[in-house]
């Protein structure tokens, strides 16, 4: 049972435009969400996170939106750059005794930014 | 400041052999995690340490797998009697261990191929 779903395996955008990556989850106990970027042959690199008490978090070109009622989050990248081309993973965790330790990941979305 | 390091980066072994991987976390981090990633999937949680104590093991971690973190610093993951289904990327991550909503930082991974 896939608790975190990234339904788009791939996304292609033009340089300078907005990239929107989507993620849905089924476990209503998830209360912390993260986005990671992964290049081939490297480990995932942390991008941005959001707590369930917020609906938006912004860091430079990256903004994450959380819609708890829809169990949906999205990552916006504006403007997109060719160096953003990578696989993006959505991850979620549950507060277990004061610690969010087990991340549940989606399958990832391959973003290609064309010059 | 160095990030999470893993050794070796690649390992090819024959079915039935034992293999051991090492992870060195970020120096001030007292939580350490192991994940496994197979082709087309996101990383899957295997186990987690708080200092030297192993606090949770996923059911993915069969009896052939053992992880240790003897002095609360580096960790090893051993797979005994490897099987072809063990072929995957093994990722290590660490976090500060100060409480909830922690960000996990990943190493580059060890890619295992079992022939």
Interface residues (C-beta under 8 A of the other chain):
Chain A: X4 X32 X34 X36 X41 X42 X43 X44 X45 X46 X49 X51 X89 X91 X95 X98 X99 X100 X101 X102 X103 X104 X105 X106 X107 X108
Chain B: X4 X6 X31 X33 X35 X40 X41 X42 X43 X44 X45 X48 X55 X56 X91 X93 X95 X99 X100 X101 X102 X103 X104 X105 X106 X107 X108 X109 X111
